[in-house]
């Protein structure tokens, strides 16, 4: 069976209502292969999730940029998986490098978040990747394996997980990770499980 393509766009902490409407209009007019060939997922800031969900063409999907590790409560500023389900948002990005670095989210914490989100029926884009320093020291495989292992120890079914190899060293540097680099990691650590 041929592997289905996945195209995801994280809008991070950007945009106004008017800018979001323009982006959605452009996406809606775009020519894209059918949904049986490619999944297209966009991830606007949380405040724009309902707007994007209601105006984006139906074969495209919407993802939240994060969710909390357990049911809601006294977690100011966090979004629960239950809230996303209530908004009919099917996807969530977890383990993004910015959250790992700026908010000190550990591999284990990310693994717990992935497991919890899946338990609530969400699909997960699980980000893994190394810094430039880690890459130059030859630690890429160890770093990414540890990140992935923390998820694998908490889940057994990867059906609703997309592992996004996001090398931190490639973000905003002009250096690009090749598909071959991502495929190398997958083959070494997972063999043919994700063909």
C-alpha positions in Angstrom: 0.0 0.0 0.0 1.3 3.4 -0.9 2.0 5.8 1.9 -0.4 8.7 2.2 1.1 12.2 2.1 0.7 14.6 5.0 1.0 18.4 4.7 0.8 20.4 7.9 1.1 24.1 8.5 1.7 25.6 11.9 0.7 29.3 12.1 2.3 29.7 15.5 1.4 32.9 17.3 0.6 34.9 14.2 -2.4 36.5 12.5 -5.4 38.7 13.0 -9.0 37.7 12.1 -8.7 39.4 8.7 -5.3 37.8 7.9 -6.7 34.4 8.9 -9.7 34.8 6.6 -7.4 35.7 3.7 -5.2 32.6 4.4 -8.3 30.3 4.6 -9.6 31.8 1.3 -6.3 31.1 -0.4 -6.3 27.5 1.0 -9.9 26.9 -0.1 -9.0 28.0 -3.7 -5.8 25.8 -3.8 -5.5 22.8 -6.0 -4.7 19.7 -3.9 -4.8 16.0 -4.5 -7.8 14.2 -3.2 -8.1 13.3 0.5 -7.3 9.6 -0.2 -3.8 10.8 -1.4 -3.0 13.5 1.1 -4.0 14.8 4.5 -3.9 18.6 4.8 -3.8 20.0 8.3 -3.5 23.6 9.4 -2.8 24.8 12.9 -3.9 28.4 13.6 -3.6 30.0 17.1 -6.3 28.7 19.5 -8.4 31.8 19.3 -8.9 31.2 15.6 -9.7 27.5 15.7 -13.5 28.0 15.4 -13.2 30.6 12.6 -10.9 28.3 10.6 -12.9 25.2 11.3 -16.1 26.8 10.1 -14.7 28.3 6.9 -12.0 25.9 5.8 -12.9 23.4 3.0 -14.2 20.2 4.5 -11.4 17.9 3.2 -8.8 19.9 5.1 -8.4 19.4 8.8 -7.6 21.8 11.7 -5.1 21.1 14.5 -4.6 22.8 17.8 -1.0 23.8 18.6 -1.0 22.2 22.0 -3.1 20.7 24.7 -2.7 19.9 28.4 -1.7 16.6 29.8 -4.9 15.9 31.7 -8.5 17.0 32.1 -9.0 20.7 32.7 -8.7 22.4 36.0 -6.5 25.1 37.6 -4.1 25.3 34.7 -4.2 28.9 33.6 -3.6 29.4 29.9 -3.8 25.8 29.0 -6.2 24.0 26.7 -7.6 20.6 27.5 -8.0 17.7 25.0 -11.7 17.7 26.0 -12.0 21.4 24.9 -10.6 20.5 21.5 -13.0 17.5 21.2 -15.9 19.8 22.1 -14.8 22.2 19.3 -14.6 19.3 16.9 -10.9 19.9 16.4 -9.5 16.5 15.3 -5.8 17.1 15.5 -3.2 18.5 18.0 0.5 19.3 17.7 2.5 18.0 20.7 6.2 18.1 21.5 7.0 21.2 19.4 10.6 22.3 19.8 9.6 25.8 21.0 7.6 24.2 23.9 10.4 21.8 24.7 13.0 24.6 24.8 11.1 27.6 26.1 8.8 25.8 28.5 11.1 22.9 29.4 8.6 20.2 28.3 10.5 16.9 28.9 10.3 13.8 26.6 8.3 12.1 29.3 5.8 15.0 29.6 5.4 15.0 25.9 4.8 11.3 25.9 2.1 11.7 28.6 0.5 14.4 26.6 0.4 12.3 23.4 -1.1 9.3 25.3 -3.8 11.5 27.0 -4.7 13.3 23.7 -5.1 9.9 21.9 -7.2 8.6 24.8 -9.6 11.4 24.2 -9.9 10.6 20.5 -7.6 13.3 19.1 -5.0 12.6 16.3 -1.5 13.8 17.2 1.3 15.4 15.3 4.2 14.4 17.5 7.3 16.6 16.9 10.8 15.3 17.3 14.1 16.8 16.4 17.6 17.9 17.5 19.3 21.2 17.9 22.3 22.2 15.8 24.6 21.5 18.7 23.2 18.0 19.1 23.5 17.4 15.4 27.1 18.6 15.2 28.1 16.5 18.2 26.7 13.4 16.5 23.8 13.0 18.9 20.9 13.3 16.4 19.9 9.6 16.5 20.1 9.4 20.3 18.1 12.6 20.9 15.4 11.8 18.5 15.3 8.1 19.6 14.8 9.3 23.2 12.0 11.6 22.2 10.3 8.9 20.2 10.8 6.2 22.9 9.1 8.4 25.5 6.0 8.3 23.3 6.4 4.6 22.4 6.5 3.7 26.0 3.1 5.2 26.6 1.2 4.1 23.5 0.9 0.9 21.4 -1.2 2.1 18.5 0.4 4.6 16.2 -2.6 4.7 13.8 -3.5 8.3 14.8 0.0 9.6 15.2 2.1 11.5 12.7 5.7 11.8 13.8 7.0 15.1 12.4 10.8 15.2 12.2 11.4 18.9 13.0 15.2 19.5 13.2 15.5 22.6 15.4 18.7 23.5 13.5 16.7 24.0 10.3 14.2 26.4 11.7 14.9 29.9 10.4 18.5 29.1 9.5 18.2 28.4 5.8 19.6 24.9 6.4 17.2 22.2 5.3 16.7 18.7 6.5 16.2 16.4 3.6 13.6 13.7 3.3 16.5 11.2 3.2 17.6 12.3 6.7 14.1 11.8 8.1 13.8 8.4 6.3 17.2 7.3 7.7 16.0 7.9 11.2 12.7 6.1 10.7 14.4 3.0 9.1 17.1 2.7 11.8 14.7 3.0 14.7 11.4 1.6 13.4 12.2 -0.6 10.4 9.3 -1.1 8.2 6.5 -0.3 10.7 5.8 3.1 9.1 6.0 2.3 5.4 
